[in-house]
């Protein structure tokens, strides 16, 4: 079983809105459909899913889920698999935090997820500097 990947960044002075936009564009350029929760004091959630051959590997209602929380000098990026939430664009992040935002996945999903997560984490670290 595999959970989420958590990256903590301190003292970087990163524009979190720019980071969010960068992640969204990165995922779109890789063929993902994305949706984003409204920004709040607790952060933002981005979900991305990909159709096609991945439907056989990853359940159709699952999505890569990224949560950015904190402030420009002390923030966390969490990446994992979560349930695709149909109305994420109108959901308050406070509600999402008490739900199962990240799911534990089995081996079939984990190979795909780890590869995508690793690429995304590398890109995020490059963007942040």
The first five atom37 places (N, CA, C, CB, O) and aatype in JSON, in Angstrom:
{
  "aatype": [20, 20, 20, 20, 20, 20, 20, 20, 20, 20, 20, 20, 20, 20, 20, 20, 20, 20, 20, 20, 20, 20, 20, 20, 20, 20, 20, 20, 20, 20, 20, 20, 20, 20, 20, 20, 20, 20, 20, 20, 20, 20, 20, 20, 20, 20, 20, 20, 20, 20, 20, 20, 20, 20, 20, 20, 20, 20, 20, 20, 20, 20, 20, 20, 20, 20, 20, 20, 20, 20, 20, 20, 20, 20, 20, 20, 20, 20, 20, 20, 20, 20, 20, 20, 20, 20, 20, 20, 20, 20, 20, 20, 20, 20, 20, 20, 20, 20, 20, 20, 20, 20, 20, 20, 20, 20, 20, 20, 20, 20, 20, 20, 20, 20, 20, 20, 20, 20, 20, 20, 20, 20, 20, 20, 20, 20, 20, 20, 20],
  "atom_mask": [
    [1, 1, 1, 1, 1],
    [1, 1, 1, 1, 1],
    [1, 1, 1, 1, 1],
    [1, 1, 1, 1, 1],
    [1, 1, 1, 1, 1],
    [1, 1, 1, 1, 1],
    [1, 1, 1, 1, 1],
    [1, 1, 1, 1, 1],
    [1, 1, 1, 1, 1],
    [1, 1, 1, 1, 1],
    [1, 1, 1, 1, 1],
    [1, 1, 1, 1, 1],
    [1, 1, 1, 1, 1],
    [1, 1, 1, 1, 1],
    [1, 1, 1, 1, 1],
    [1, 1, 1, 1, 1],
    [1, 1, 1, 1, 1],
    [1, 1, 1, 1, 1],
    [1, 1, 1, 1, 1],
    [1, 1, 1, 1, 1],
    [1, 1, 1, 1, 1],
    [1, 1, 1, 1, 1],
    [1, 1, 1, 1, 1],
    [1, 1, 1, 1, 1],
    [1, 1, 1, 1, 1],
    [1, 1, 1, 1, 1],
    [1, 1, 1, 1, 1],
    [1, 1, 1, 1, 1],
    [1, 1, 1, 1, 1],
    [1, 1, 1, 1, 1],
    [1, 1, 1, 1, 1],
    [1, 1, 1, 1, 1],
    [1, 1, 1, 1, 1],
    [1, 1, 1, 1, 1],
    [1, 1, 1, 1, 1],
    [1, 1, 1, 1, 1],
    [1, 1, 1, 1, 1],
    [1, 1, 1, 1, 1],
    [1, 1, 1, 1, 1],
    [1, 1, 1, 1, 1],
    [1, 1, 1, 1, 1],
    [1, 1, 1, 1, 1],
    [1, 1, 1, 1, 1],
    [1, 1, 1, 1, 1],
    [1, 1, 1, 1, 1],
    [1, 1, 1, 1, 1],
    [1, 1, 1, 1, 1],
    [1, 1, 1, 1, 1],
    [1, 1, 1, 1, 1],
    [1, 1, 1, 1, 1],
    [1, 1, 1, 1, 1],
    [1, 1, 1, 1, 1],
    [1, 1, 1, 1, 1],
    [1, 1, 1, 1, 1],
    [1, 1, 1, 1, 1],
    [1, 1, 1, 1, 1],
    [1, 1, 1, 1, 1],
    [1, 1, 1, 1, 1],
    [1, 1, 1, 1, 1],
    [1, 1, 1, 1, 1],
    [1, 1, 1, 1, 1],
    [1, 1, 1, 1, 1],
    [1, 1, 1, 1, 1],
    [1, 1, 1, 1, 1],
    [1, 1, 1, 1, 1],
    [1, 1, 1, 1, 1],
    [1, 1, 1, 1, 1],
    [1, 1, 1, 1, 1],
    [1, 1, 1, 1, 1],
    [1, 1, 1, 1, 1],
    [1, 1, 1, 1, 1],
    [1, 1, 1, 1, 1],
    [1, 1, 1, 1, 1],
    [1, 1, 1, 1, 1],
    [1, 1, 1, 1, 1],
    [1, 1, 1, 1, 1],
    [1, 1, 1, 1, 1],
    [1, 1, 1, 1, 1],
    [1, 1, 1, 1, 1],
    [1, 1, 1, 1, 1],
    [1, 1, 1, 1, 1],
    [1, 1, 1, 1, 1],
    [1, 1, 1, 1, 1],
    [1, 1, 1, 1, 1],
    [1, 1, 1, 1, 1],
    [1, 1, 1, 1, 1],
    [1, 1, 1, 1, 1],
    [1, 1, 1, 1, 1],
    [1, 1, 1, 1, 1],
    [1, 1, 1, 1, 1],
    [1, 1, 1, 1, 1],
    [1, 1, 1, 1, 1],
    [1, 1, 1, 1, 1],
    [1, 1, 1, 1, 1],
    [1, 1, 1, 1, 1],
    [1, 1, 1, 1, 1],
    [1, 1, 1, 1, 1],
    [1, 1, 1, 1, 1],
    [1, 1, 1, 1, 1],
    [1, 1, 1, 1, 1],
    [1, 1, 1, 1, 1],
    [1, 1, 1, 1, 1],
    [1, 1, 1, 1, 1],
    [1, 1, 1, 1, 1],
    [1, 1, 1, 1, 1],
    [1, 1, 1, 1, 1],
    [1, 1, 1, 1, 1],
    [1, 1, 1, 1, 1],
    [1, 1, 1, 1, 1],
    [1, 1, 1, 1, 1],
    [1, 1, 1, 1, 1],
    [1, 1, 1, 1, 1],
    [1, 1, 1, 1, 1],
    [1, 1, 1, 1, 1],
    [1, 1, 1, 1, 1],
    [1, 1, 1, 1, 1],
    [1, 1, 1, 1, 1],
    [1, 1, 1, 1, 1],
    [1, 1, 1, 1, 1],
    [1, 1, 1, 1, 1],
    [1, 1, 1, 1, 1],
    [1, 1, 1, 1, 1],
    [1, 1, 1, 1, 1],
    [1, 1, 1, 1, 1],
    [1, 1, 1, 1, 1],
    [1, 1, 1, 1, 1],
    [1, 1, 1, 1, 1],
    [1, 1, 1, 1, 1],
    [1, 1, 1, 1, 1]
  ],
  "atom_positions": [
    [[0.84, -1.18, 0.0], [0.0, 0.0, 0.0], [0.89, 1.25, 0.0], [-0.95, 0.0, 1.22], [1.94, 1.27, 0.63]],
    [[0.45, 2.27, -0.71], [1.21, 3.49, -0.85], [0.32, 4.67, -0.45], [1.72, 3.66, -2.31], [-0.87, 4.68, -0.74]],
    [[0.9, 5.64, 0.23], [0.15, 6.83, 0.63], [0.56, 8.03, -0.18], [0.34, 7.11, 2.11], [0.84, 7.92, -1.37]],
    [[0.59, 9.14, 0.47], [0.91, 10.39, -0.22], [2.38, 10.76, -0.04], [0.03, 11.51, 0.29], [3.06, 10.27, 0.86]],
    [[2.86, 11.64, -0.92], [4.21, 12.17, -0.84], [4.09, 13.59, -0.29], [4.94, 12.15, -2.24], [3.26, 14.37, -0.77]],
    [[4.9, 13.92, 0.71], [4.82, 15.24, 1.35], [6.18, 15.92, 1.23], [4.39, 15.12, 2.84], [7.2, 15.36, 1.61]],
    [[6.16, 17.14, 0.7], [7.38, 17.94, 0.58], [7.17, 19.25, 1.34], [7.73, 18.22, -0.93], [6.19, 19.96, 1.1]],
    [[8.09, 19.57, 2.25], [8.03, 20.79, 3.06], [9.09, 21.75, 2.55], [8.23, 20.47, 4.59], [10.24, 21.36, 2.32]],
    [[8.7, 23.03, 2.39], [9.63, 24.05, 1.92], [9.63, 25.21, 2.91], [9.25, 24.54, 0.5], [8.57, 25.72, 3.28]],
    [[10.83, 25.63, 3.33], [10.94, 26.74, 4.27], [11.94, 27.76, 3.75], [11.37, 26.22, 5.67], [12.95, 27.42, 3.13]],
    [[11.63, 29.04, 4.03], [12.55, 30.13, 3.68], [12.71, 30.37, 2.2], [13.87, 29.85, 4.26], [13.74, 30.91, 1.78]],
    [[11.73, 29.99, 1.38], [11.87, 30.13, -0.06], [11.22, 31.39, -0.61], [11.28, 28.95, -0.74], [11.58, 31.84, -1.7]],
    [[10.26, 31.98, 0.11], [9.58, 33.18, -0.39], [8.87, 32.95, -1.71], [10.57, 34.31, -0.53], [8.9, 33.81, -2.59]],
    [[8.25, 31.8, -1.86], [7.61, 31.41, -3.11], [6.21, 31.99, -3.24], [7.56, 29.89, -3.22], [5.43, 31.97, -2.29]],
    [[5.9, 32.51, -4.4], [4.54, 32.97, -4.71], [3.68, 31.71, -4.91], [4.51, 33.91, -6.01], [3.81, 31.02, -5.92]],
    [[2.82, 31.41, -3.94], [2.05, 30.17, -3.98], [1.02, 30.16, -5.11], [1.36, 29.96, -2.66], [0.68, 29.1, -5.62]],
    [[0.52, 31.33, -5.5], [-0.38, 31.38, -6.65], [0.37, 31.02, -7.94], [-1.02, 32.79, -6.78], [-0.16, 30.32, -8.8]],
    [[1.6, 31.5, -8.06], [2.42, 31.16, -9.22], [2.75, 29.67, -9.22], [3.71, 32.0, -9.23], [2.77, 29.04, -10.27]],
    [[3.02, 29.11, -8.04], [3.29, 27.68, -7.93], [2.06, 26.88, -8.36], [3.7, 27.3, -6.49], [2.18, 25.92, -9.12]],
    [[0.9, 27.28, -7.9], [-0.35, 26.62, -8.28], [-0.51, 26.65, -9.8], [-1.57, 27.29, -7.58], [-0.79, 25.63, -10.42]],
    [[-0.34, 27.82, -10.39], [-0.47, 27.96, -11.85], [0.55, 27.1, -12.58], [-0.3, 29.42, -12.26], [0.24, 26.48, -13.6]],
    [[1.76, 27.07, -12.06], [2.82, 26.26, -12.68], [2.44, 24.78, -12.67], [4.17, 26.47, -11.95], [2.57, 24.1, -13.69]],
    [[1.96, 24.28, -11.53], [1.55, 22.87, -11.43], [0.41, 22.58, -12.39], [1.14, 22.52, -9.97], [0.41, 21.56, -13.08]],
    [[-0.58, 23.47, -12.44], [-1.71, 23.27, -13.34], [-1.24, 23.2, -14.8], [-2.74, 24.41, -13.18], [-1.66, 22.31, -15.54]],
    [[-0.37, 24.11, -15.2], [0.13, 24.11, -16.58], [0.98, 22.88, -16.87], [0.94, 25.37, -16.85], [0.89, 22.31, -17.96]],
    [[1.79, 22.47, -15.9], [2.61, 21.27, -16.06], [1.72, 20.06, -16.33], [3.49, 21.03, -14.8], [1.97, 19.28, -17.24]],
    [[0.67, 19.92, -15.53], [-0.24, 18.78, -15.68], [-1.03, 18.84, -16.98], [-1.2, 18.71, -14.49], [-1.2, 17.83, -17.66]],
    [[-1.5, 20.03, -17.34], [-2.23, 20.19, -18.6], [-1.35, 19.83, -19.79], [-2.74, 21.64, -18.75], [-1.8, 19.17, -20.73]],
    [[-0.07, 20.25, -19.74], [0.84, 19.97, -20.85], [1.14, 18.48, -20.97], [2.13, 20.75, -20.68], [1.58, 18.02, -22.02]],
    [[0.9, 17.73, -19.89], [1.11, 16.29, -19.89], [-0.2, 15.55, -20.2], [1.68, 15.82, -18.54], [-0.26, 14.32, -20.08]],
    [[-1.23, 16.27, -20.6], [-2.47, 15.65, -21.03], [-3.5, 15.39, -19.95], [-2.15, 14.38, -21.68], [-4.47, 14.66, -20.18]],
    [[-3.31, 15.97, -18.77], [-4.26, 15.78, -17.69], [-5.41, 16.77, -17.78], [-3.56, 15.92, -16.34], [-5.24, 17.89, -18.26]],
    [[-6.58, 16.35, -17.32], [-7.7, 17.25, -17.07], [-7.57, 17.66, -15.62], [-9.11, 16.56, -17.37], [-7.37, 16.82, -14.75]],
    [[-7.67, 18.95, -15.35], [-7.5, 19.4, -13.97], [-8.71, 20.18, -13.48], [-6.24, 20.27, -13.84], [-9.49, 20.72, -14.26]],
    [[-8.83, 20.2, -12.17], [-9.8, 21.06, -11.5], [-9.15, 21.52, -10.2], [-11.17, 20.31, -11.23], [-8.31, 20.83, -9.63]],
    [[-9.56, 22.72, -9.74], [-8.92, 23.34, -8.59], [-9.97, 23.86, -7.63], [-7.98, 24.47, -9.04], [-10.99, 24.42, -8.05]],
    [[-9.72, 23.68, -6.34], [-10.63, 24.22, -5.32], [-10.42, 25.72, -5.2], [-10.41, 23.52, -3.94], [-9.39, 26.24, -5.63]],
    [[-11.38, 26.41, -4.62], [-11.15, 27.84, -4.36], [-10.01, 28.01, -3.35], [-12.45, 28.51, -3.82], [-9.83, 27.19, -2.46]],
    [[-9.25, 29.07, -3.5], [-8.17, 29.41, -2.57], [-8.77, 29.76, -1.21], [-7.3, 30.59, -3.11], [-9.8, 30.42, -1.15]],
    [[-8.14, 29.33, -0.13], [-8.59, 29.69, 1.21], [-7.38, 29.84, 2.11], [-9.58, 28.62, 1.79], [-6.24, 29.64, 1.68]],
    [[-7.61, 30.2, 3.35], [-6.51, 30.34, 4.31], [-5.81, 29.01, 4.54], [-7.04, 30.88, 5.65], [-4.64, 29.0, 4.94]],
    [[-6.48, 27.89, 4.3], [-5.87, 26.57, 4.49], [-5.11, 26.1, 3.27], [-6.94, 25.56, 4.84], [-4.38, 25.11, 3.34]],
    [[-5.26, 26.78, 2.15], [-4.53, 26.39, 0.95], [-5.42, 26.15, -0.24], [-3.73, 25.16, 1.22], [-6.51, 26.71, -0.34]],
    [[-4.94, 25.31, -1.15], [-5.67, 25.0, -2.38], [-5.45, 23.53, -2.73], [-5.21, 25.93, -3.56], [-4.4, 22.96, -2.41]],
    [[-6.44, 22.93, -3.37], [-6.34, 21.55, -3.83], [-6.48, 21.54, -5.35], [-7.43, 20.64, -3.15], [-7.38, 22.17, -5.91]],
    [[-5.58, 20.82, -5.99], [-5.62, 20.62, -7.44], [-5.82, 19.13, -7.67], [-4.3, 21.14, -8.15], [-5.15, 18.31, -7.05]],
    [[-6.75, 18.78, -8.55], [-6.91, 17.38, -8.92], [-6.67, 17.25, -10.41], [-8.32, 16.85, -8.54], [-7.03, 18.13, -11.19]],
    [[-6.05, 16.13, -10.8], [-5.74, 15.88, -12.2], [-6.04, 14.43, -12.52], [-4.26, 16.22, -12.51], [-5.69, 13.52, -11.76]],
    [[-6.69, 14.22, -13.66], [-6.92, 12.84, -14.09], [-6.66, 12.74, -15.58], [-8.37, 12.37, -13.76], [-6.71, 13.73, -16.31]],
    [[-6.37, 11.52, -15.99], [-6.0, 11.26, -17.37], [-6.82, 10.08, -17.84], [-4.46, 11.0, -17.51], [-6.93, 9.08, -17.13]],
    [[-7.38, 10.18, -19.0], [-8.19, 9.08, -19.55], [-7.34, 8.09, -20.3], [-9.28, 9.61, -20.46], [-6.14, 7.94, -20.04]],
    [[-7.96, 7.43, -21.24], [-7.25, 6.5, -22.1], [-6.78, 5.24, -21.39], [-6.08, 7.18, -22.7], [-7.53, 4.63, -20.62]],
    [[-5.53, 4.86, -21.64], [-5.02, 3.61, -21.12], [-5.01, 3.55, -19.59], [-3.64, 3.37, -21.64], [-5.03, 2.47, -19.01]],
    [[-4.98, 4.7, -18.93], [-4.91, 4.71, -17.47], [-6.21, 4.23, -16.83], [-4.58, 6.09, -16.97], [-6.2, 3.84, -15.66]],
    [[-7.32, 4.24, -17.57], [-8.57, 3.75, -17.0], [-8.44, 2.29, -16.59], [-9.72, 3.92, -18.01], [-9.11, 1.84, -15.66]],
    [[-7.57, 1.55, -17.27], [-7.36, 0.15, -16.9], [-6.44, -0.01, -15.7], [-6.79, -0.6, -18.07], [-6.46, -1.05, -15.04]],
    [[-5.64, 1.01, -15.41], [-4.69, 0.94, -14.31], [-5.24, 1.63, -13.06], [-3.36, 1.57, -14.71], [-5.11, 1.12, -11.95]],
    [[-5.84, 2.78, -13.26], [-6.34, 3.59, -12.16], [-7.85, 3.71, -12.31], [-5.67, 5.0, -12.12], [-8.34, 4.01, -13.4]],
    [[-8.6, 3.48, -11.24], [-10.05, 3.61, -11.28], [-10.44, 4.95, -11.87], [-10.66, 3.45, -9.88], [-9.77, 5.96, -11.64]],
    [[-11.52, 4.96, -12.65], [-11.96, 6.18, -13.34], [-12.32, 7.3, -12.37], [-13.16, 5.87, -14.21], [-12.28, 8.47, -12.73]],
    [[-12.67, 6.95, -11.12], [-13.03, 8.0, -10.16], [-11.85, 8.45, -9.31], [-14.16, 7.52, -9.26], [-12.03, 9.18, -8.34]],
    [[-10.65, 8.02, -9.67], [-9.46, 8.42, -8.93], [-8.71, 9.5, -9.68], [-8.54, 7.21, -8.68], [-8.77, 9.59, -10.91]],
    [[-8.01, 10.31, -8.92], [-7.25, 11.41, -9.53], [-6.0, 11.67, -8.72], [-8.11, 12.69, -9.63], [-5.95, 11.4, -7.52]],
    [[-4.98, 12.2, -9.4], [-3.83, 12.7, -8.66], [-4.32, 13.94, -7.93], [-2.6, 13.01, -9.61], [-4.96, 14.81, -8.52]],
    [[-4.02, 14.02, -6.65], [-4.48, 15.13, -5.83], [-3.28, 15.83, -5.23], [-5.44, 14.64, -4.71], [-2.41, 15.2, -4.62]],
    [[-3.23, 17.14, -5.42], [-2.13, 17.95, -4.92], [-2.71, 19.02, -4.01], [-1.31, 18.6, -6.09], [-3.66, 19.71, -4.38]],
    [[-2.16, 19.15, -2.81], [-2.61, 20.18, -1.89], [-1.42, 21.07, -1.55], [-3.24, 19.56, -0.61], [-0.37, 20.58, -1.15]],
    [[-1.61, 22.37, -1.7], [-0.58, 23.35, -1.34], [-1.12, 24.12, -0.15], [-0.23, 24.31, -2.56], [-2.19, 24.74, -0.24]],
    [[-0.39, 24.1, 0.96], [-0.85, 24.81, 2.15], [0.32, 25.49, 2.84], [-1.56, 23.84, 3.12], [1.46, 25.04, 2.74]],
    [[0.01, 26.57, 3.53], [1.03, 27.31, 4.27], [1.16, 28.73, 3.74], [2.37, 26.58, 4.18], [0.23, 29.29, 3.17]],
    [[2.35, 29.29, 3.95], [2.61, 30.66, 3.48], [3.9, 30.64, 2.64], [2.74, 31.66, 4.69], [4.61, 29.64, 2.64]],
    [[4.2, 31.72, 1.93], [5.35, 31.72, 1.02], [6.68, 31.29, 1.63], [5.5, 33.08, 0.46], [7.55, 30.8, 0.91]],
    [[6.86, 31.46, 2.94], [8.13, 31.09, 3.56], [8.09, 29.76, 4.3], [8.55, 32.16, 4.51], [9.13, 29.3, 4.79]],
    [[6.92, 29.14, 4.4], [6.78, 27.86, 5.09], [5.53, 27.16, 4.56], [6.7, 28.05, 6.66], [4.42, 27.39, 5.05]],
    [[5.73, 26.32, 3.55], [4.57, 25.67, 2.95], [4.83, 24.2, 2.66], [4.18, 26.39, 1.67], [5.97, 23.74, 2.63]],
    [[3.73, 23.49, 2.46], [3.78, 22.05, 2.21], [3.05, 21.75, 0.91], [3.14, 21.25, 3.39], [2.01, 22.34, 0.62]],
    [[3.62, 20.83, 0.14], [2.98, 20.31, -1.06], [2.78, 18.82, -0.82], [3.84, 20.6, -2.36], [3.74, 18.08, -0.64]],
    [[1.52, 18.41, -0.83], [1.17, 16.98, -0.67], [0.67, 16.47, -2.0], [0.09, 16.77, 0.46], [-0.16, 17.11, -2.65]],
    [[1.17, 15.31, -2.41], [0.77, 14.71, -3.68], [0.4, 13.26, -3.42], [1.91, 14.81, -4.75], [1.14, 12.52, -2.77]],
    [[-0.76, 12.86, -3.92], [-1.2, 11.48, -3.76], [-2.39, 11.21, -4.64], [-1.54, 11.19, -2.3], [-2.73, 12.01, -5.52]],
    [[-3.03, 10.09, -4.41], [-4.22, 9.72, -5.16], [-5.43, 9.97, -4.28], [-4.16, 8.24, -5.62], [-5.43, 9.65, -3.1]],
    [[-6.45, 10.56, -4.88], [-7.69, 10.81, -4.16], [-8.87, 10.54, -5.05], [-7.74, 12.23, -3.63], [-8.71, 10.3, -6.25]],
    [[-10.03, 10.58, -4.49], [-11.25, 10.42, -5.25], [-11.5, 11.69, -6.06], [-12.46, 10.1, -4.32], [-11.41, 12.79, -5.52]],
    [[-11.81, 11.54, -7.36], [-12.15, 12.68, -8.19], [-13.43, 13.27, -7.65], [-12.29, 12.28, -9.71], [-14.47, 12.6, -7.62]],
    [[-13.38, 14.5, -7.21], [-14.53, 15.16, -6.61], [-15.21, 16.01, -7.68], [-14.11, 16.03, -5.38], [-14.63, 16.98, -8.17]],
    [[-16.42, 15.64, -8.02], [-17.13, 16.29, -9.13], [-17.29, 17.8, -8.96], [-18.48, 15.66, -9.28], [-17.32, 18.52, -9.96]],
    [[-17.4, 18.27, -7.75], [-17.67, 19.69, -7.54], [-16.54, 20.36, -6.77], [-18.99, 19.88, -6.81], [-16.79, 21.2, -5.9]],
    [[-15.32, 20.0, -7.07], [-14.17, 20.56, -6.37], [-14.1, 22.08, -6.51], [-12.88, 19.93, -6.9], [-13.7, 22.77, -5.57]],
    [[-14.49, 22.6, -7.65], [-14.38, 24.05, -7.89], [-15.26, 24.87, -6.96], [-14.76, 24.35, -9.33], [-15.02, 26.07, -6.79]],
    [[-16.26, 24.25, -6.34], [-17.12, 25.0, -5.41], [-16.98, 24.51, -3.97], [-18.58, 24.88, -5.85], [-17.61, 25.05, -3.07]],
    [[-16.15, 23.49, -3.76], [-15.97, 22.94, -2.41], [-15.02, 23.81, -1.6], [-15.44, 21.5, -2.47], [-14.0, 24.27, -2.11]],
    [[-15.36, 24.02, -0.35], [-14.46, 24.74, 0.55], [-13.38, 23.79, 1.01], [-15.23, 25.33, 1.78], [-13.66, 22.64, 1.33]],
    [[-12.14, 24.26, 1.03], [-11.04, 23.39, 1.42], [-11.2, 22.86, 2.84], [-9.71, 24.13, 1.28], [-10.73, 21.77, 3.16]],
    [[-11.87, 23.63, 3.69], [-12.11, 23.17, 5.06], [-12.91, 21.86, 5.05], [-12.87, 24.25, 5.87], [-12.65, 20.97, 5.85]],
    [[-13.87, 21.76, 4.13], [-14.65, 20.54, 3.98], [-13.78, 19.41, 3.45], [-15.86, 20.78, 3.05], [-13.91, 18.27, 3.89]],
    [[-12.9, 19.73, 2.51], [-12.03, 18.71, 1.93], [-11.07, 18.14, 2.96], [-11.25, 19.29, 0.77], [-10.74, 16.95, 2.92]],
    [[-10.62, 18.98, 3.89], [-9.65, 18.53, 4.88], [-10.21, 17.49, 5.83], [-9.14, 19.71, 5.67], [-9.45, 16.69, 6.38]],
    [[-11.53, 17.47, 6.02], [-12.1, 16.46, 6.91], [-12.56, 15.22, 6.14], [-13.26, 17.05, 7.7], [-13.07, 14.27, 6.73]],
    [[-12.39, 15.24, 4.81], [-12.74, 14.07, 4.01], [-11.48, 13.26, 3.71], [-13.45, 14.5, 2.69], [-10.39, 13.64, 4.12]],
    [[-11.65, 12.17, 3.01], [-10.51, 11.35, 2.6], [-9.91, 11.94, 1.33], [-10.93, 9.87, 2.37], [-10.13, 11.42, 0.24]],
    [[-9.17, 13.02, 1.49], [-8.59, 13.71, 0.35], [-7.55, 12.83, -0.35], [-7.96, 15.03, 0.79], [-7.45, 12.85, -1.58]],
    [[-6.79, 12.08, 0.41], [-5.81, 11.17, -0.15], [-6.18, 9.75, 0.24], [-4.37, 11.52, 0.34], [-6.55, 9.49, 1.39]],
    [[-6.09, 8.84, -0.71], [-6.44, 7.45, -0.49], [-5.18, 6.6, -0.47], [-7.42, 6.95, -1.58], [-4.18, 6.93, -1.1]],
    [[-5.24, 5.51, 0.26], [-4.17, 4.52, 0.2], [-4.44, 3.68, -1.04], [-4.1, 3.64, 1.51], [-5.56, 3.2, -1.23]],
    [[-3.44, 3.49, -1.87], [-3.65, 2.77, -3.13], [-2.91, 1.45, -3.13], [-3.19, 3.62, -4.31], [-1.95, 1.26, -2.38]],
    [[-3.36, 0.54, -3.99], [-2.72, -0.77, -4.07], [-1.58, -0.75, -5.07], [-3.75, -1.85, -4.45], [-1.3, 0.28, -5.69]],
    [[-0.92, -1.88, -5.23], [0.28, -1.96, -6.07], [0.01, -1.59, -7.52], [0.86, -3.37, -6.0], [0.85, -0.95, -8.15]],
    [[-1.15, -1.97, -8.06], [-1.45, -1.67, -9.46], [-1.45, -0.17, -9.71], [-2.81, -2.27, -9.85], [-0.96, 0.29, -10.75]],
    [[-2.0, 0.59, -8.79], [-2.02, 2.04, -8.96], [-0.71, 2.69, -8.58], [-3.14, 2.63, -8.15], [-0.35, 3.74, -9.12]],
    [[0.01, 2.09, -7.65], [1.18, 2.76, -7.1], [2.3, 2.96, -8.11], [1.69, 1.98, -5.93], [2.98, 3.99, -8.05]],
    [[2.52, 2.02, -9.03], [3.62, 2.17, -9.98], [3.41, 3.41, -10.84], [3.73, 0.92, -10.88], [4.33, 4.2, -11.03]],
    [[2.2, 3.58, -11.36], [1.88, 4.76, -12.16], [1.99, 6.01, -11.32], [0.48, 4.64, -12.77], [2.57, 7.01, -11.74]],
    [[1.42, 5.96, -10.14], [1.37, 7.13, -9.27], [2.76, 7.58, -8.86], [0.53, 6.82, -8.03], [3.05, 8.78, -8.87]],
    [[3.63, 6.66, -8.49], [4.99, 7.01, -8.06], [5.75, 7.68, -9.2], [5.75, 5.75, -7.58], [6.46, 8.66, -8.97]],
    [[5.61, 7.17, -10.42], [6.31, 7.77, -11.55], [5.85, 9.21, -11.78], [6.09, 6.94, -12.83], [6.67, 10.11, -11.95]],
    [[4.53, 9.43, -11.79], [3.99, 10.77, -12.01], [4.36, 11.69, -10.85], [2.47, 10.72, -12.18], [4.76, 12.84, -11.07]],
    [[4.23, 11.19, -9.61], [4.58, 12.0, -8.42], [6.02, 12.45, -8.48], [4.33, 11.21, -7.13], [6.32, 13.62, -8.25]],
    [[6.92, 11.52, -8.79], [8.35, 11.84, -8.82], [8.65, 12.93, -9.85], [9.17, 10.59, -9.12], [9.44, 13.84, -9.58]],
    [[8.03, 12.84, -11.02], [8.23, 13.86, -12.05], [7.71, 15.21, -11.57], [7.54, 13.45, -13.36], [8.35, 16.24, -11.76]],
    [[6.53, 15.19, -10.96], [5.93, 16.44, -10.49], [6.75, 17.06, -9.36], [4.48, 16.2, -10.02], [6.97, 18.27, -9.36]],
    [[7.2, 16.25, -8.41], [8.01, 16.77, -7.3], [9.31, 17.37, -7.84], [8.32, 15.65, -6.28], [9.73, 18.43, -7.38]],
    [[9.94, 16.71, -8.79], [11.17, 17.24, -9.39], [10.9, 18.58, -10.05], [11.75, 16.24, -10.43], [11.68, 19.52, -9.9]],
    [[9.78, 18.68, -10.78], [9.43, 19.94, -11.44], [9.13, 21.04, -10.41], [8.21, 19.73, -12.37], [9.55, 22.18, -10.58]],
    [[8.4, 20.7, -9.35], [8.07, 21.69, -8.32], [9.35, 22.2, -7.66], [7.13, 21.08, -7.26], [9.5, 23.41, -7.47]],
    [[10.26, 21.3, -7.31], [11.52, 21.7, -6.69], [12.34, 22.61, -7.62], [12.35, 20.47, -6.31], [12.97, 23.56, -7.17]],
    [[12.31, 22.31, -8.91], [13.01, 23.14, -9.88], [12.39, 24.53, -9.95], [12.99, 22.49, -11.26], [13.1, 25.53, -10.02]],
    [[11.06, 24.58, -9.93], [10.35, 25.87, -9.99], [10.65, 26.71, -8.75], [8.83, 25.64, -10.12], [10.88, 27.91, -8.85]],
    [[10.65, 26.07, -7.57], [10.86, 26.79, -6.31], [12.32, 27.23, -6.18], [10.47, 25.9, -5.11], [12.6, 28.3, -5.64]],
    [[13.22, 26.41, -6.66], [14.65, 26.77, -6.62], [15.36, 26.27, -5.42], [14.8, 28.23, -6.67], [16.56, 26.52, -5.26]]
  ]
}
